[in-house]
Amino acid sequence: MGAVCPSTAVSTAISFAIFHTFPVLTGVFYSFTNYNLLRNLRSPAKITFFQNYVKLLKDPYFQQSIWNTVKFTIFAVIFEMLIGF
């Protein structure tokens, strides 16, 4: 295998930063605000800190979806283990 061209490594790092890291960091920032894209874009988002997460954890639909995911994972792993033997 040959050496990696420096320009390839740099372009890969830039692409990764633009298409992965920036959106993730932006999403994390917006999760701590009351930002709403459907609202007037001229009004600034206000920092809410962990209120969004508290609201999410208290939501019965979210709790039910977590429970459904746990059940599905347990049954899928057991079923796949039985098929694997």
Secondary structure, DSSP 8 states (H G I E B T S, - for coil): -----HHHHHHHHHHHIIIIIHHHHHHHHHHTB---TTS-TTS---B-TTHHHHHHHH-HHHHHHHHHHHHHHHHHHHHHHHHH-
